[in-house]
Amino acid sequence: MESINIKSPQNIVYAKPRLMNDTNMHYCPGCGHSVVHKLVAEILDEMGVEEKTIGICPVGCAVFAYRYVDIDWIEAAHGRAPACASALKRLWPDHLIFTYQGDGDLACIGTAETIQTLNRGDSITIIFINNAIYGMTGGQMAPTTLMGMKTSTCPYGRQADLHGFPLKISDIAATLEGTCYVTRQAVNTVGNIRRARKAIRQAFENSMQGRGSSLVEIVSTCSAGWKMTPDQSNQWLADNMLPYYPLGDLKNTVDNK
Amino acid sequence: MAKYRGVIEVDTERCKGCNLCAVACPLHLIELSTRVNHHGYNYAVQPDQTQCNGCSTCGIVCPDGCITVYRAEK
């Protein structure tokens, strides 16, 4: 009886963000993309910049991001989201421009655009979801696939002599002069989700204040591609992904100012 | 004794039954229903509503934003 009485609007401590609309998301159960969408919606609402925000969707699982978060979006050609963001930022310097990309879009076909945009130092934010696999197309090997990890195009595991080594885009970005904030976060536990939220907020503030490019890499799961339950995926991420992609800030010039 | 009491409300038609809330709940109060929603997913339920302290862990980990958490002082 008591528990029913407290269901009133003034007692709400957590609810779906206002900017996230009621469309059911197409992501698989337990997908990290949905968590990051929710964080973006929460942060934009908190900063009160929804009217001045333009997101750039990638090609990949997050291609339909414009259906779920109630802000202005542009759909870019495969891998070209950072180039599009760069142009938009120059046209509207007072707007918050961010791209939302997966590892196939950002680290494979869009490597050139990503590195050149970060090196130009346009005040945009790139949110990079790294799940070490091509989720949308059926679990093929990505540039970020770990050594020995099995995917549908490397069924015996990734081998260095045949496939090369996993690409650490954030480490490359940290060496570029144009970036002001490069960080790697994860969304597998409550603590990590809270830290990822702070990192995205920091990146958005850097963009609004014109400090340079920010890259937030989010190590995420792909339970369908990895062929595990969402819970097992989170455990696998902690055991296998995090040793190779350690969490934390790789570069933060803002604190030094 | 906990100072707060809480209760969750699950948007059962939006829930995909990923079970992350059940794993994350520190008090193990959430489980998947034996019933399914119109998509065919076993949605999350909180059978015992007297023990919850409204910590919002389930809401934060829920990928689809299905969980609304209410919290009030005892």
HADDOCK unambig.tbl for C-alpha pairs under 7 A between the chains (distance, minus, plus):
assign (segid A and resid 3 and name CA) (segid B and resid 6 and name CA) 6.80 0.50 0.50
assign (segid A and resid 3 and name CA) (segid B and resid 7 and name CA) 5.99 0.50 0.50
assign (segid A and resid 3 and name CA) (segid B and resid 49 and name CA) 6.31 0.50 0.50
assign (segid A and resid 3 and name CA) (segid B and resid 50 and name CA) 6.58 0.50 0.50
assign (segid A and resid 6 and name CA) (segid B and resid 70 and name CA) 6.66 0.50 0.50
assign (segid A and resid 6 and name CA) (segid B and resid 72 and name CA) 6.48 0.50 0.50
assign (segid A and resid 7 and name CA) (segid B and resid 70 and name CA) 6.02 0.50 0.50
assign (segid A and resid 11 and name CA) (segid B and resid 70 and name CA) 5.04 0.50 0.50
assign (segid A and resid 11 and name CA) (segid B and resid 71 and name CA) 5.27 0.50 0.50
assign (segid A and resid 11 and name CA) (segid B and resid 72 and name CA) 6.00 0.50 0.50
assign (segid A and resid 12 and name CA) (segid B and resid 69 and name CA) 5.75 0.50 0.50
assign (segid A and resid 12 and name CA) (segid B and resid 70 and name CA) 4.38 0.50 0.50
assign (segid A and resid 12 and name CA) (segid B and resid 71 and name CA) 6.37 0.50 0.50
assign (segid A and resid 13 and name CA) (segid B and resid 69 and name CA) 5.63 0.50 0.50
assign (segid A and resid 13 and name CA) (segid B and resid 70 and name CA) 5.64 0.50 0.50
assign (segid A and resid 13 and name CA) (segid B and resid 71 and name CA) 6.29 0.50 0.50
assign (segid A and resid 14 and name CA) (segid B and resid 56 and name CA) 6.17 0.50 0.50
assign (segid A and resid 14 and name CA) (segid B and resid 59 and name CA) 6.33 0.50 0.50
assign (segid A and resid 14 and name CA) (segid B and resid 68 and name CA) 5.54 0.50 0.50
assign (segid A and resid 14 and name CA) (segid B and resid 69 and name CA) 4.98 0.50 0.50
assign (segid A and resid 15 and name CA) (segid B and resid 67 and name CA) 6.37 0.50 0.50
assign (segid A and resid 15 and name CA) (segid B and resid 68 and name CA) 4.38 0.50 0.50
assign (segid A and resid 15 and name CA) (segid B and resid 69 and name CA) 6.43 0.50 0.50
assign (segid A and resid 16 and name CA) (segid B and resid 65 and name CA) 4.78 0.50 0.50
assign (segid A and resid 16 and name CA) (segid B and resid 66 and name CA) 6.75 0.50 0.50
assign (segid A and resid 16 and name CA) (segid B and resid 68 and name CA) 6.90 0.50 0.50
assign (segid A and resid 24 and name CA) (segid B and resid 14 and name CA) 6.23 0.50 0.50
assign (segid A and resid 29 and name CA) (segid B and resid 16 and name CA) 5.39 0.50 0.50
assign (segid A and resid 29 and name CA) (segid B and resid 17 and name CA) 6.74 0.50 0.50
assign (segid A and resid 29 and name CA) (segid B and resid 18 and name CA) 4.88 0.50 0.50
assign (segid A and resid 30 and name CA) (segid B and resid 18 and name CA) 5.10 0.50 0.50
assign (segid A and resid 30 and name CA) (segid B and resid 20 and name CA) 6.81 0.50 0.50
assign (segid A and resid 30 and name CA) (segid B and resid 63 and name CA) 5.96 0.50 0.50
assign (segid A and resid 31 and name CA) (segid B and resid 63 and name CA) 6.61 0.50 0.50
assign (segid A and resid 32 and name CA) (segid B and resid 63 and name CA) 6.91 0.50 0.50
assign (segid A and resid 34 and name CA) (segid B and resid 63 and name CA) 4.83 0.50 0.50
assign (segid A and resid 34 and name CA) (segid B and resid 64 and name CA) 5.93 0.50 0.50
assign (segid A and resid 35 and name CA) (segid B and resid 63 and name CA) 4.52 0.50 0.50
assign (segid A and resid 190 and name CA) (segid B and resid 57 and name CA) 6.64 0.50 0.50
assign (segid A and resid 190 and name CA) (segid B and resid 60 and name CA) 6.70 0.50 0.50
assign (segid A and resid 190 and name CA) (segid B and resid 61 and name CA) 6.20 0.50 0.50
assign (segid A and resid 230 and name CA) (segid B and resid 18 and name CA) 6.23 0.50 0.50
assign (segid A and resid 230 and name CA) (segid B and resid 20 and name CA) 6.89 0.50 0.50
assign (segid A and resid 231 and name CA) (segid B and resid 20 and name CA) 6.23 0.50 0.50
